Amino acid sequence: MPTATEITETVQNGILKVVEKSQRLTLDALKTATGTFDSLVPGRPSMPFAGVVSPQELVDSSFGLVEKLLEAQKSFVTELVALTTTKTAA
C-alpha cells in the first residue's frame, strides 16, 4: 500500500505535468498566432519603456522576488512547525 508521501508526490507530479502541458499548448498556439499576425502586419509596435528594461530583465527580476518570498515563507513555516511539534519538558 502506498504511503501518504508517495500519494502526495504522485498527485504533485500529475499536477506539474498538467501545468507543463498547458504551457506547451499555450506557447504553440501563440507561436501560430504570432506567425500569422507577423505575416499580416509588417512591424511590431514598440513596448513602452523598451530602453529602460528588457522584457527578460523584468521576468528575471519579478521571479527573483517571488523566489525570495517563497524561500522566506518556507523558512517561516519550517520554524513554525518545529516550534509546534517540539516536546517541552514539564
C-alpha positions in Angstrom: 0.0 0.0 0.0 1.4 3.4 -1.0 2.4 5.8 1.8 0.9 9.3 2.2 4.1 10.7 1.0 4.1 8.6 -2.2 0.5 9.5 -2.9 1.3 13.2 -2.3 4.3 13.0 -4.7 2.1 11.2 -7.3 -0.5 13.9 -7.2 2.0 16.7 -7.3 3.8 15.2 -10.3 0.4 14.8 -12.0 -0.4 18.5 -11.4 3.0 19.6 -12.6 2.6 17.5 -15.9 -0.8 19.1 -16.5 0.6 22.6 -16.0 3.6 21.9 -18.2 1.3 20.5 -21.0 -1.0 23.5 -20.7 2.0 25.8 -21.0 3.3 24.0 -24.1 -0.1 24.1 -25.8 -0.4 27.9 -25.0 3.1 28.6 -26.4 2.3 26.5 -29.5 -0.9 28.4 -30.1 0.8 31.8 -29.6 3.6 30.8 -32.0 1.0 30.0 -34.6 -1.0 33.2 -33.9 2.1 35.5 -34.0 3.3 33.8 -37.1 0.0 34.6 -38.8 0.0 38.2 -37.3 3.6 38.8 -38.4 2.7 37.9 -42.0 -0.2 40.4 -42.0 1.4 43.3 -40.1 4.9 44.5 -41.3 6.3 45.5 -37.8 5.6 45.0 -34.2 4.7 48.0 -32.1 7.5 49.1 -29.6 7.0 48.3 -26.0 6.7 51.1 -23.5 9.9 51.6 -21.5 11.8 49.4 -24.0 15.0 51.3 -23.5 14.8 51.2 -19.7 14.4 47.4 -19.0 14.2 44.4 -21.3 11.2 42.0 -21.0 13.6 39.3 -19.9 15.1 41.5 -17.2 11.6 42.2 -16.0 10.8 38.5 -15.9 14.1 37.7 -14.1 13.6 40.4 -11.5 9.9 39.5 -10.8 10.6 35.8 -10.4 13.7 36.6 -8.3 11.5 38.4 -5.9 8.9 35.6 -5.9 11.7 33.0 -5.2 13.0 35.1 -2.3 9.5 35.4 -0.9 8.8 31.7 -1.2 12.1 30.8 0.5 11.2 33.2 3.4 7.8 31.6 3.7 9.3 28.1 3.7 11.8 29.1 6.4 9.0 30.7 8.5 6.7 27.6 8.2 9.6 25.3 8.9 10.4 27.1 12.1 6.7 27.3 13.0 6.3 23.5 12.6 9.4 23.0 14.6 8.1 25.1 17.4 4.7 23.5 17.4 6.0 19.9 17.3 8.8 20.2 19.8 8.2 18.5 23.1 9.0 20.6 26.1 9.9 19.2 29.5 7.3 19.8 32.2 
